[in-house]
Amino acid sequence: MATPRPVLSSGPATERAGVRFRVLGELSVEVGGRPLPLGPVKQRLVLGVLLCHPNTTVSTERLTEALWGGEPPRSARKNLQAYVCGLRKLLELPGEPSRLVHQGAGYVLRVGPVESDLLRFEELARAGRQAARLGAGEHAARLLREALDLWTGPLLADLSGCEAVGAEAERREARRLAVYEDWAEAELELGRAPVVAEALAEVLAEHPLRERLCAAQMTALHRSGRQSEALGLYNDLRQLLARQLGLQVSPALEALYRSMLGGPPQPATAPRQRTERTERAVTRTDTILPADLPDFTGRQSQVRELLTVLAGSARTAVVTGPVGVGKTTLAVHVAHRLQQEFPDGRITVRMSREDGSARPLGRVLAELCRFAGLLDTVPEDEEEAAALWRSWLARHRVLLLLDDAPHEGSIRQLLPGAGASAVLVTSRCRLVGLGPVHRLELGPYPVGEAVDLLGRIAGTARIAADRPAAERIATAVGLLPLAIRVCGSKLAVLRQLSPAEYATRLDGSPALLDELAAGDLAVRTRLACWWGALPEALRAALRSLGQLPSPLFTLNEAMAVFGQDGEATMRVLEGLIESCVLDCSFSEVSAHAALYEVPLLTQLYAREQAAS
């Protein structure tokens, strides 16, 4: 049997090269801080419309209407395709999939939340409103102000001559004003009336008919000791409504006006104190990590790699590998060594239940928000809760360890879009849908490290006295760290059992998985949880591969047990590789010359399942 080999990633993956799309003002695109030339007006108009609806299919009819109104030329379709082609080339980055794709009856522009000022605005506004509803006024005001600061002018100000852009700009301006009103009310709750009075003066001059905005300004003026101005503002609005629309002011605004008549100006309310029931201090030094194993062994190159990546510019690192290979142990060891780099906290969150199924995202978000000290309760809406979490994460330097992620969807909304926080993910599948993250594939131990771990558990002198027997033990269990730990624990207790005798018991044992249990530490239990979470198609493939005499096999051997042709067999094997069930070592460029390898204990478990 060939010795299993540890597999390392080919190097750190880089994020998209600092792409920034701006529509809250004039249209612009920057890559690495440098603006891109966006081409002729109609090409820019196509880009602007797509950016107003990111990650959504925009029909060709809608784009045609935006470009030519109700009188498109006969060549409209061809011209639109040319503009799209020009944008696709403009936005193309080496090694990255195309951002602009044809889908259905239109086009989709793929944009990340941190890349678009519009998406960032909506995320901050949503989180700010939710924080205000739940009593976290300080946090709400900060988020809403940050959202408003993204605006440098009207939406797509340089393309305002287009009727479609004008309608969209009007809709987005109404949204901006609503956020202004939310912000003003949050600041008034905190006793900052003078700040609100100064900020709203210009906005209200541009939009004098918005009653909610007027109410906030009246309150701000009144609490700032400017009672006559507050009352005058009400009279101005009352006359304007009557003259232009033939309407009266709302009962709520009239009640506010009457409350101000005859009484002295109200002093500014003192800022509300934060309590455990609203928002606790945002600077934290919490650490919620499992204990670092005192007998952690080997993996030095992988430890250095992760320390370098997480302390550097990368925000997300993913450690993948088969069951029992030591992913969590490695991640926890690295997290313990990064205290100085992440002063605001290090936290581990378990992403799967004991049976291998995914934990509900809502519960995970509630756990994270409690850690952050944001709120005692979290929004019922998962998107709002996720936005609130990411906004907090962007303002802090936290290391988040997401352990045993079952799939990409379970963690995607938890990842930081900006800021100095980092995420370390462990998973039994490769999470290929996450895109450009740093990846490290963890394989079984080299023989030397496996023997070292065995000695640390069973006794260094005892193992050193019969190193060949120790190597036989390690090889018999596939050099899997979990299995090595079980073997070491059994030898430590069964002092009458020599390493040589134990090696003989393990060599080729038909009941090897039964041997690999020590107390509640059992390889079979881990394999059963993993097996239950696998799709049935992969379980069926593994049951077939269990028929092979060795964990190592070729494509032709797999075709024989599957009873399928080469193309169909390759698709099955690729699915197993993505799920970290299979390793493929290419010694030549031809796929038919590749050597595939199922972890030894995985193959044994698959055989048992096939037999049952």
C-alpha positions as CSV (number, residue, x, y, z in Angstrom):
1,M,0.0,0.0,0.0
2,A,1.3,3.4,-0.9
3,T,1.9,5.9,1.8
4,P,-0.8,8.6,1.9
5,R,0.6,12.1,1.3
6,P,-0.4,15.4,2.8
7,V,-1.7,17.8,0.2
8,L,-1.0,21.5,0.3
9,S,-2.6,24.3,-1.6
10,S,-0.7,25.8,-4.4
11,G,-0.6,29.2,-2.8
12,P,-2.7,32.0,-1.5
13,A,-5.6,33.0,-3.6
14,T,-6.1,36.7,-4.1
15,E,-9.4,38.6,-3.9
16,R,-10.7,40.5,-6.9
17,A,-8.2,43.3,-7.4
18,G,-9.9,46.1,-5.4
19,V,-12.8,46.7,-7.8
20,R,-15.2,49.5,-6.8
21,F,-18.4,50.4,-8.6
22,R,-19.9,53.8,-7.8
23,V,-23.4,55.0,-8.8
24,L,-24.3,57.3,-5.8
25,G,-23.1,60.3,-7.7
26,E,-21.4,60.1,-11.0
27,L,-20.8,56.7,-12.5
28,S,-17.2,55.4,-12.0
29,V,-15.4,52.1,-11.8
30,E,-12.0,51.7,-10.1
31,V,-9.6,48.8,-10.2
32,G,-6.8,49.0,-7.6
33,G,-7.7,52.6,-7.0
34,R,-7.4,53.6,-10.6
35,P,-10.4,54.8,-12.6
36,L,-11.3,52.8,-15.8
37,P,-12.3,54.6,-19.0
38,L,-15.9,53.6,-19.4
39,G,-16.3,54.3,-23.1
40,P,-19.1,56.1,-25.0
41,V,-22.2,57.4,-23.3
42,K,-24.5,54.6,-24.3
43,Q,-22.0,52.0,-23.1
44,R,-21.8,53.8,-19.8
45,L,-25.6,53.9,-19.7
46,V,-25.8,50.1,-20.0
47,L,-23.3,49.8,-17.2
48,G,-25.2,52.2,-15.0
49,V,-28.6,50.4,-15.5
50,L,-26.9,47.1,-14.7
51,L,-25.3,48.5,-11.6
52,C,-28.7,49.8,-10.4
53,H,-29.9,46.2,-10.4
54,P,-26.7,44.2,-9.5
55,N,-26.9,40.4,-9.5
56,T,-30.3,40.5,-11.1
57,T,-31.2,39.8,-14.7
58,V,-32.0,43.0,-16.6
59,S,-33.9,42.2,-19.7
60,T,-32.7,43.3,-23.2
61,E,-36.0,45.2,-23.6
62,R,-35.3,47.2,-20.5
63,L,-31.8,48.0,-21.6
64,T,-33.1,48.9,-25.1
65,E,-35.7,51.2,-23.6
66,A,-33.0,52.9,-21.5
67,L,-30.8,53.5,-24.5
68,W,-33.2,54.6,-27.2
69,G,-36.6,55.2,-25.5
70,G,-39.5,54.2,-27.6
71,E,-37.7,54.5,-30.9
72,P,-34.9,52.0,-31.1
73,P,-33.0,51.7,-34.4
74,R,-33.1,48.6,-36.5
75,S,-29.6,47.8,-35.3
76,A,-30.5,48.1,-31.6
77,R,-29.9,44.5,-30.7
78,K,-26.6,44.4,-32.5
79,N,-25.5,47.7,-30.9
80,L,-26.5,46.5,-27.4
81,Q,-24.4,43.4,-27.8
82,A,-21.5,45.5,-28.9
83,Y,-21.8,47.7,-25.7
84,V,-22.1,44.6,-23.6
85,C,-19.0,43.1,-25.3
86,G,-17.1,46.3,-24.6
87,L,-18.1,46.3,-20.9
88,R,-17.2,42.6,-20.6
89,K,-13.7,43.2,-21.9
90,L,-13.3,46.3,-19.7
91,L,-14.3,44.5,-16.5
92,E,-12.4,41.3,-17.2
93,L,-9.6,40.4,-14.8
94,P,-7.0,37.7,-15.3
95,G,-8.0,34.4,-13.8
96,E,-11.5,35.6,-12.8
97,P,-14.8,34.4,-14.3
98,S,-16.7,37.0,-16.3
99,R,-18.7,39.5,-14.3
100,L,-21.2,40.3,-17.1
101,V,-23.1,37.2,-18.3
102,H,-26.0,36.6,-20.6
103,Q,-28.8,34.9,-18.6
104,G,-32.3,34.2,-19.8
105,A,-33.6,37.1,-21.8
106,G,-31.1,39.6,-20.5
107,Y,-27.8,40.2,-18.7
108,V,-26.6,39.9,-15.2
109,L,-23.7,42.0,-13.7
110,R,-22.2,40.1,-10.7
111,V,-21.1,42.4,-8.0
112,G,-19.9,41.7,-4.4
113,P,-21.5,43.6,-1.5
114,V,-18.2,45.5,-0.7
115,E,-17.6,46.4,-4.4
116,S,-20.8,48.5,-4.9
117,D,-21.6,51.7,-3.1
118,L,-25.3,51.0,-3.8
119,L,-25.2,47.5,-2.2
120,R,-23.2,48.9,0.7
121,F,-25.7,51.7,1.3
122,E,-28.6,49.2,1.3
123,E,-26.8,46.9,3.7
124,L,-25.9,49.7,6.1
125,A,-29.4,51.2,6.0
126,R,-31.1,47.9,6.7
127,A,-28.8,47.1,9.6
128,G,-29.1,50.6,11.0
129,R,-32.9,50.5,10.9
130,Q,-33.0,47.1,12.6
131,A,-30.6,48.3,15.3
132,A,-32.9,51.4,15.9
133,R,-35.9,49.1,16.3
134,L,-34.2,47.0,18.9
135,G,-32.9,49.9,20.9
136,A,-29.3,50.1,19.9
137,G,-29.4,53.8,19.2
138,E,-25.7,54.6,19.1
139,H,-25.0,51.8,16.7
140,A,-28.0,52.7,14.6
141,A,-26.9,56.3,14.2
142,R,-23.4,55.3,13.3
143,L,-24.6,52.8,10.6
144,L,-27.1,55.2,9.1
145,R,-24.6,58.1,8.9
146,E,-22.1,55.8,7.2
147,A,-24.7,54.9,4.7
148,L,-25.5,58.5,3.9
149,D,-21.9,59.4,3.6
150,L,-21.6,57.1,0.5
151,W,-23.7,59.6,-1.5
152,T,-21.7,62.2,-3.4
153,G,-24.6,63.4,-5.6
154,P,-27.8,62.2,-7.3
155,L,-27.8,58.6,-8.6
156,L,-25.8,58.5,-11.9
157,A,-25.6,62.3,-12.0
158,D,-23.7,62.3,-15.3
159,L,-26.4,60.2,-17.0
160,S,-29.4,62.1,-15.7
161,G,-30.6,63.0,-19.2
162,C,-31.8,59.5,-19.7
163,E,-35.5,59.1,-18.7
164,A,-35.0,55.6,-17.3
165,V,-32.1,56.8,-15.1
166,G,-34.2,59.8,-14.0
167,A,-37.0,57.5,-12.8
168,E,-34.5,55.3,-10.9
169,A,-32.7,58.3,-9.4
170,E,-36.0,59.6,-8.1
171,R,-36.8,56.3,-6.5
172,R,-33.3,56.0,-4.9
173,E,-33.5,59.6,-3.7
174,A,-36.7,58.8,-1.8
175,R,-34.8,55.9,-0.2
176,R,-31.9,58.2,0.8
177,L,-34.3,60.7,2.3
178,A,-36.0,57.9,4.4
179,V,-32.5,57.0,5.7
180,Y,-31.9,60.6,6.5
181,E,-35.1,60.6,8.6
182,D,-34.1,57.4,10.3
183,W,-30.7,58.9,11.1
184,A,-32.2,62.2,12.4
185,E,-34.6,60.4,14.7
186,A,-31.8,58.1,16.1
187,E,-29.6,61.2,16.8
188,L,-32.5,63.0,18.5
189,E,-32.9,59.9,20.7
190,L,-29.3,60.3,21.7
191,G,-29.8,64.0,22.6
192,R,-27.9,65.5,19.7
193,A,-30.4,68.0,18.6
194,P,-27.9,70.7,17.4
195,V,-26.2,68.2,15.1
196,V,-29.5,67.3,13.5
197,A,-30.6,70.9,13.1
198,E,-27.5,71.8,11.2
199,A,-27.5,68.7,9.0
200,L,-31.2,68.8,8.0
201,A,-31.3,72.5,7.1
202,E,-30.0,72.0,3.6
203,V,-31.8,68.7,3.0
204,L,-35.2,70.2,4.0
205,A,-34.6,73.2,1.8
206,E,-34.4,70.7,-1.2
207,H,-37.4,68.6,-0.1
208,P,-39.7,71.0,1.8
209,L,-42.8,68.8,1.5
210,R,-41.5,65.8,3.5
211,E,-43.5,65.9,6.7
212,R,-41.3,63.4,8.6
213,L,-38.2,65.4,7.7
214,C,-39.9,68.6,8.8
215,A,-41.0,67.0,12.1
216,A,-37.4,65.9,12.9
217,Q,-36.1,69.4,12.1
218,M,-38.8,71.0,14.2
219,T,-37.9,68.8,17.1
220,A,-34.2,69.5,16.7
221,L,-34.7,73.3,16.6
222,H,-37.0,73.2,19.6
223,R,-34.6,71.1,21.7
224,S,-31.8,73.4,20.6
225,G,-33.6,76.4,22.1
226,R,-34.7,77.8,18.7
227,Q,-38.5,77.7,19.4
228,S,-39.5,80.4,17.0
229,E,-37.7,78.8,14.1
230,A,-39.4,75.5,14.9
231,L,-42.8,77.1,14.8
232,G,-42.0,79.0,11.7
233,L,-41.0,75.8,9.9
234,Y,-44.4,74.4,10.7
235,N,-46.2,77.5,9.3
236,D,-44.1,77.4,6.1
237,L,-45.0,73.8,5.5
238,R,-48.7,74.3,6.2
239,Q,-48.9,77.1,3.7
240,L,-46.8,75.2,1.1
241,L,-49.1,72.2,1.3
242,A,-52.2,74.3,1.0
243,R,-50.9,76.3,-1.9
244,Q,-49.3,73.6,-4.0
245,L,-51.4,70.5,-3.2
246,G,-54.5,71.7,-1.5
247,L,-53.7,69.6,1.6
248,Q,-53.5,70.1,5.3
249,V,-50.6,68.9,7.5
250,S,-51.0,65.5,9.1
251,P,-52.5,65.1,12.6
252,A,-49.1,63.9,13.9
253,L,-47.3,67.0,12.8
254,E,-50.1,69.2,14.1
255,A,-49.9,67.5,17.5
256,L,-46.1,68.1,17.5
257,Y,-46.7,71.8,16.7
258,R,-49.3,72.2,19.5
259,S,-47.0,70.6,22.0
260,M,-44.4,73.3,21.3
261,L,-46.8,76.2,21.7
262,G,-46.7,78.2,24.9
263,G,-44.0,76.2,26.6
264,P,-40.3,76.9,27.1
265,P,-37.9,75.2,24.7
266,Q,-37.1,71.6,25.9
267,P,-33.5,71.1,26.8
268,A,-31.6,68.6,24.8
269,T,-32.1,65.1,26.2
270,A,-29.0,63.5,27.7
271,P,-27.6,60.7,25.7
272,R,-29.1,57.4,26.7
273,Q,-26.8,55.2,28.6
274,R,-25.9,51.9,27.1
275,T,-27.0,48.9,29.1
276,E,-26.8,45.2,28.8
277,R,-30.2,45.3,27.2
278,T,-29.2,47.7,24.4
279,E,-25.6,47.8,23.2
280,R,-22.6,46.9,25.2
281,A,-19.1,48.3,24.7
282,V,-17.9,47.5,21.2
283,T,-14.3,47.0,22.0
284,R,-14.0,43.5,23.3
285,T,-11.2,41.1,24.1
286,D,-13.3,37.9,24.3
287,T,-11.8,34.6,23.4
288,I,-14.1,31.6,22.8
289,L,-11.8,28.9,21.6
290,P,-11.4,25.2,22.5
291,A,-8.2,24.5,24.4
292,D,-5.1,24.1,22.3
293,L,-3.9,20.5,22.5
294,P,-0.7,20.3,24.6
295,D,0.5,17.4,22.4
296,F,-0.1,19.2,19.0
297,T,2.4,17.7,16.7
298,G,3.8,18.6,13.3
299,R,2.0,20.6,10.6
300,Q,4.7,23.3,10.9
301,S,4.5,24.4,7.3
302,Q,0.7,24.6,7.4
303,V,0.8,26.5,10.6
304,R,3.2,29.1,9.1
305,E,1.1,29.4,6.0
306,L,-2.1,30.1,7.9
307,L,-0.4,32.5,10.3
308,T,1.0,34.5,7.4
309,V,-2.3,34.6,5.5
310,L,-4.5,35.5,8.4
311,A,-2.2,38.1,9.8
312,G,-1.8,39.6,6.3
313,S,-4.3,40.9,3.8
314,A,-6.4,37.8,3.2
315,R,-9.8,37.8,5.0
316,T,-10.8,34.2,4.5
317,A,-8.8,31.0,4.7
318,V,-10.4,27.5,4.2
319,V,-8.9,24.3,5.6
320,T,-10.3,21.2,4.0
321,G,-9.7,17.5,4.2
322,P,-11.3,14.1,5.0
323,V,-12.7,13.0,8.3
324,G,-10.3,12.8,11.2
325,V,-7.4,14.5,9.4
326,G,-7.0,17.2,12.1
327,K,-8.6,20.3,10.5
328,T,-10.1,21.6,13.7
329,T,-7.0,20.8,15.7
330,L,-4.9,22.8,13.3
331,A,-7.3,25.7,13.1
332,V,-7.6,26.0,16.9
333,H,-3.8,25.9,17.3
334,V,-3.4,28.7,14.8
335,A,-6.2,30.8,16.4
336,H,-4.5,30.6,19.8
337,R,-1.3,32.0,18.2
338,L,-3.1,35.1,16.8
339,Q,-4.1,37.0,19.9
340,Q,-2.1,40.1,19.2
341,E,-3.3,40.3,15.6
342,F,-7.0,40.2,16.6
343,P,-7.4,42.2,19.8
344,D,-11.2,42.4,19.6
345,G,-11.7,38.7,20.0
346,R,-11.3,35.2,18.6
347,I,-14.4,33.0,18.5
348,T,-15.2,29.5,17.4
349,V,-18.7,28.7,16.0
350,R,-19.7,25.2,15.3
351,M,-21.5,25.1,11.9
352,S,-22.7,21.5,12.0
353,R,-24.7,19.4,14.5
354,E,-23.3,16.2,15.9
355,D,-25.1,14.2,13.2
356,G,-23.3,16.3,10.5
357,S,-26.4,18.3,9.5
358,A,-26.1,22.1,9.1
359,R,-27.0,24.3,12.1
360,P,-29.8,26.8,11.2
361,L,-28.3,30.1,10.1
362,G,-30.6,32.1,12.4
363,R,-29.1,30.4,15.5
364,V,-25.6,30.9,14.3
365,L,-26.3,34.6,13.7
366,A,-27.9,34.9,17.2
367,E,-24.8,33.4,18.7
368,L,-22.5,35.8,16.9
369,C,-24.6,38.9,17.7
370,R,-24.5,37.9,21.4
371,F,-20.7,37.6,21.2
372,A,-20.5,41.0,19.6
373,G,-22.6,42.5,22.4
374,L,-24.8,44.2,19.9
375,L,-28.3,43.2,21.1
376,D,-30.0,40.8,23.5
377,T,-32.3,39.8,20.6
378,V,-31.5,39.6,16.9
379,P,-33.7,40.3,13.9
380,E,-36.0,37.5,12.8
381,D,-35.1,38.3,9.2
382,E,-31.8,36.5,8.5
383,E,-30.7,39.0,5.9
384,E,-31.1,41.9,8.4
385,A,-29.3,39.9,11.1
386,A,-26.5,39.0,8.8
387,A,-26.1,42.7,7.7
388,L,-26.0,43.8,11.3
389,W,-23.3,41.2,12.1
390,R,-21.2,42.1,9.1
391,S,-21.4,45.8,9.8
392,W,-20.1,45.2,13.4
393,L,-17.4,42.8,12.0
394,A,-16.2,45.5,9.6
395,R,-15.5,47.8,12.5
396,H,-13.4,45.4,14.5
397,R,-10.5,43.1,14.3
398,V,-11.8,39.7,15.1
399,L,-10.8,36.2,14.1
400,L,-13.8,34.1,13.4
401,L,-13.3,30.3,13.3
402,L,-16.2,28.6,11.5
403,D,-15.7,24.9,12.3
404,D,-17.1,22.1,10.1
405,A,-18.9,24.1,7.5
406,P,-21.2,21.8,5.6
407,H,-21.5,23.9,2.5
408,E,-20.9,27.4,1.1
409,G,-24.4,28.7,1.9
410,S,-24.0,28.0,5.6
411,I,-21.2,30.6,5.9
412,R,-21.4,33.0,3.0
413,Q,-23.5,35.6,4.9
414,L,-21.1,35.5,7.8
415,L,-18.0,36.5,6.0
416,P,-16.7,40.1,6.2
417,G,-17.1,42.3,3.2
418,A,-14.7,44.9,4.5
419,G,-12.5,45.7,7.5
420,A,-9.6,44.0,9.3
421,S,-11.4,40.9,10.6
422,A,-10.5,37.5,9.3
423,V,-12.3,34.1,9.0
424,L,-10.8,30.6,9.3
425,V,-13.1,27.9,7.9
426,T,-12.8,24.2,8.3
427,S,-14.8,21.8,6.1
428,R,-15.1,18.3,4.9
429,C,-15.8,19.6,1.4
430,R,-13.8,22.0,-0.7
431,L,-16.4,24.8,-0.7
432,V,-15.5,25.7,-4.3
433,G,-18.4,28.1,-4.6
434,L,-16.8,30.6,-2.2
435,G,-14.6,31.8,-5.0
436,P,-11.2,33.5,-4.3
437,V,-10.3,32.5,-0.8
438,H,-7.0,31.1,0.5
439,R,-7.2,27.3,0.4
440,L,-5.2,24.7,2.3
441,E,-5.9,21.0,1.8
442,L,-4.9,18.9,4.8
443,G,-3.8,15.4,4.2
444,P,-2.7,12.5,6.5
445,Y,0.5,12.9,8.5
446,P,3.9,12.0,7.1
447,V,5.2,8.8,8.9
448,G,7.6,10.8,11.1
449,E,4.9,13.1,12.4
450,A,2.5,10.3,13.0
451,V,5.1,8.4,15.1
452,D,5.9,11.6,17.0
453,L,2.3,12.0,18.0
454,L,2.0,8.3,18.9
455,G,5.0,8.8,21.2
456,R,3.6,11.9,22.9
457,I,0.5,10.0,23.8
458,A,1.7,6.5,24.5
459,G,5.1,7.5,25.9
460,T,8.2,8.7,24.0
461,A,10.6,6.1,25.4
462,R,8.2,3.2,24.8
463,I,7.7,4.2,21.1
464,A,11.4,5.0,20.5
465,A,12.3,1.5,21.7
466,D,10.5,0.0,18.8
467,R,10.1,2.6,16.1
468,P,9.5,0.0,13.3
469,A,6.5,-1.2,15.2
470,A,5.3,2.3,15.7
471,E,5.6,3.0,11.9
472,R,3.5,-0.2,11.2
473,I,0.8,1.1,13.6
474,A,0.7,4.5,11.9
475,T,0.6,3.0,8.4
476,A,-2.0,0.5,9.3
477,V,-4.5,3.2,10.2
478,G,-3.7,5.3,7.1
479,L,-1.6,7.9,9.0
480,L,-4.8,9.6,10.0
481,P,-4.3,11.9,13.1
482,L,-7.6,10.9,14.7
483,A,-6.7,7.2,14.4
484,I,-3.2,7.8,15.6
485,R,-4.6,9.5,18.7
486,V,-6.9,6.6,19.4
487,C,-4.0,4.1,19.0
488,G,-1.8,6.2,21.4
489,S,-4.6,6.3,24.0
490,K,-5.1,2.6,23.9
491,L,-1.4,1.9,24.2
492,A,-1.1,4.3,27.1
493,V,-3.8,2.4,29.0
494,L,-2.9,-1.2,27.9
495,R,0.6,-1.2,29.3
496,Q,0.8,-5.0,28.8
497,L,0.4,-4.6,25.1
498,S,3.6,-4.0,23.3
499,P,3.7,-1.8,20.1
500,A,4.8,-4.8,18.1
501,E,1.8,-6.9,19.3
502,Y,-0.6,-4.0,18.7
503,A,0.9,-3.5,15.1
504,T,0.3,-7.2,14.4
505,R,-3.3,-6.9,15.6
506,L,-3.9,-3.9,13.3
507,D,-2.2,-5.2,10.2
508,G,-4.8,-6.2,7.7
509,S,-7.4,-6.6,10.4
510,P,-11.0,-7.1,9.0
511,A,-12.2,-5.4,12.2
512,L,-9.9,-2.5,12.1
513,L,-12.6,0.1,12.7
514,D,-13.6,-1.8,15.9
515,E,-10.0,-1.5,17.1
516,L,-10.0,2.3,16.7
517,A,-12.1,3.2,19.7
518,A,-10.9,4.5,23.1
519,G,-13.6,5.6,25.5
520,D,-15.8,8.1,23.6
521,L,-13.1,8.7,21.0
522,A,-14.1,6.4,18.1
523,V,-13.2,6.7,14.5
524,R,-16.4,4.8,13.4
525,T,-18.6,7.4,15.1
526,R,-17.0,10.3,13.2
527,L,-17.2,8.3,9.9
528,A,-20.9,7.6,10.6
529,C,-21.8,11.3,11.0
530,W,-19.9,12.2,7.9
531,W,-21.4,9.4,5.9
532,G,-25.0,10.4,6.9
533,A,-24.4,13.9,5.6
534,L,-23.2,12.8,2.2
535,P,-25.5,12.8,-0.8
536,E,-26.7,9.4,-1.8
537,A,-25.0,9.6,-5.1
538,L,-21.6,9.9,-3.4
539,R,-22.4,7.1,-0.9
540,A,-23.3,4.8,-3.8
541,A,-20.0,5.7,-5.6
542,L,-18.0,5.0,-2.4
543,R,-19.8,1.6,-1.9
544,S,-18.7,0.7,-5.4
545,L,-15.1,1.9,-4.8
546,G,-15.1,-0.2,-1.6
547,Q,-15.0,-3.3,-3.9
548,L,-11.5,-2.4,-5.0
549,P,-8.6,-4.3,-3.3
550,S,-6.6,-1.1,-2.5
551,P,-7.3,2.5,-1.7
552,L,-5.3,3.4,-4.8
553,F,-6.9,2.9,-8.2
554,T,-6.9,4.2,-11.7
555,L,-9.7,5.6,-13.9
556,N,-10.1,2.3,-15.7
557,E,-10.5,0.5,-12.4
558,A,-13.2,3.0,-11.4
559,M,-15.0,2.6,-14.8
560,A,-15.1,-1.2,-14.2
561,V,-16.7,-0.9,-10.7
562,F,-19.1,1.9,-11.8
563,G,-20.1,0.2,-15.0
564,Q,-19.9,3.5,-16.8
565,D,-17.9,5.1,-19.6
566,G,-14.9,7.4,-19.0
567,E,-16.8,10.7,-19.1
568,A,-19.5,9.6,-16.7
569,T,-16.9,8.1,-14.4
570,M,-14.8,11.3,-14.4
571,R,-17.9,13.3,-13.3
572,V,-18.4,11.0,-10.4
573,L,-14.8,11.1,-9.3
574,E,-14.7,14.9,-9.6
575,G,-17.7,15.1,-7.3
576,L,-15.8,12.9,-4.8
577,I,-12.7,15.1,-5.1
578,E,-14.9,18.3,-4.4
579,S,-16.2,16.5,-1.2
580,C,-12.6,15.7,0.0
581,V,-13.4,12.0,-0.3
582,L,-10.8,11.5,-3.0
583,D,-7.3,12.6,-3.6
584,C,-5.8,12.6,-7.1
585,S,-2.1,12.8,-7.8
586,F,-1.2,13.5,-11.3
587,S,2.2,12.1,-12.4
588,E,1.3,12.8,-16.0
589,V,-0.9,15.2,-17.9
590,S,-3.4,12.5,-19.0
591,A,-6.4,11.8,-16.8
592,H,-6.2,8.1,-17.7
593,A,-2.7,8.0,-16.1
594,A,-3.9,9.6,-12.9
595,L,-3.8,7.7,-9.6
596,Y,-6.7,8.2,-7.3
597,E,-6.7,7.5,-3.6
598,V,-9.6,7.0,-1.1
599,P,-8.5,7.4,2.5
600,L,-7.9,3.9,3.9
601,L,-10.5,4.1,6.8
602,T,-13.0,5.7,4.4
603,Q,-12.7,2.7,2.1
604,L,-13.1,0.3,5.0
605,Y,-16.3,2.1,6.2
606,A,-17.7,2.1,2.6
607,R,-17.1,-1.7,2.4
608,E,-19.0,-2.2,5.6
609,Q,-21.9,-0.1,4.2
610,A,-21.9,-2.0,1.0
611,A,-22.0,-5.3,2.9
612,S,-24.9,-4.2,5.1
